[in-house]
Amino acid sequence: MSGIFSSMNTATKGLMAQQTALHTTGHNIANINTEGFSRQRVDMKADRAYNYGGIGQLGTGVRMESIVRMVDNHVSKQIRAENSTLSRFAEKSEVINQLEVIFNEPSDTGLNFNIGEMFDAFQELSKNPENLNSKTLVVEKLKTLTDTLNHMAGQIESLESETHASIDKNILDFNSKVDGLNTLNKQIFNVSIKGQIPNDLLDQRDLMLKDLTAIADVSIDFDKYGRVGIEMGGNKILTQEGEQNELKYDKYDKDNPNKTREVKLVNSKDNSEATITVTNGSLLGNMDALRDIDNSKKNLDKMASTMAQAINRVHGQLEVKDQNGNLVEAGFIFTVKEGKNPEDAAMNIEINKALVSDNSLLQSGKNGNEGDGSLALELAGLRNKKLGEDGKEDQSGNTIGGSYRDIVIKIGISKQHSDNMVENQEALTQQLENRRESVSGVSINDEITNVIKFQKAYEANAKVLSALTEMLDVLINRTGV
């Protein structure tokens, strides 16, 4: 009779194994569209056999070893690294694209067009030096030019502020995900310490790590329980035991206002701070973009300042007096808005208010003779002169239009490089995701096949158990045992 009970136990274990496998298959199917989910499988092995009556060993059925998730940790590591690079250049590309829109070149409304229109107006004035309409046209073109510069500088400043806000959000998201990983570490430990594998928690951990490294590149270490430790530049962000530090973003510094931008690690124990070098991710992409924004703003200010100094130097050769005989700012065409910083030339440049009020104050000649357009001609000639930053002629310098075009070209090169990197990284990450999918992904066809396979196996084990039950009934009720 003990042999029948042993056989029944074998069939029962078979039923339980196939039921568990079927349940796991159902779990896979249910999560086919769950982001980060890894296909699971019940590992089965033949259970321990025993010697039977000298004829050999008799098997005792199946043993479920564990429920494992199908992952390739090396591929997961590669995905995190390449996705971090993709996020960097995607973020930078998005910001630089907005910078390109601000400069709006080439176009018939952009600054380059306005610069050309200004010089064309000076050229026309040199031909009609006494014509008030020609002077009015020059003032209109100058006003359009300064308004465009002011507007562009304002847009650049807004983009800079938005990018700072994006970095603040990056830091907030980073700290939030580290906090989430700390919570997951505790949950993973509570399951693992009991000798079980927390498959779904490990999937959540890996997905959160992917999101974290998309923000900033970090060093990752796993302990035997599956808990993750995180470092950044040799500084601990999270330990497996639960010690957690945060990042912060410093936009300003008292010795360098508005320019110092540092990511720092704040120690949770003593609030001490250490500067962190960001090496990848969307956080670095935003910081890269800020440098491009800074350079564009600085070069636009230089161009505006050079242009103003050069034109003022030529027009300032003469004393310009208003109708009451008062000297008009030494004949300057361009001035700085009252109370504003002259270093922010693009933002604060404006036309001399006296010229705006009375266009006739604009000078066209040098000697005061009728028909003298020599001054206007000299102003028009600045179009092709290479100038230094002080507005004086300098063969090692650049033309006003050339300086502006250089700014636009540099932005275009940066954007093209970022776009190329995004394209390359998208292709690479897609290849890696395909490799991950081949190992960890849920195939509906494969799972349906498994449903049928485990269902048939369950039915077969049930038939064995049914047959053994009938045999036991015969043994007990018909033989009187």
Summary of the structure (lengths in Angstrom):
residues: 481
radius of gyration: 37.9
end to end distance: 9.2
largest distance: 142.2
contacts: 1505
relative contact order: 0.14
helix: 61%
strand: 12%
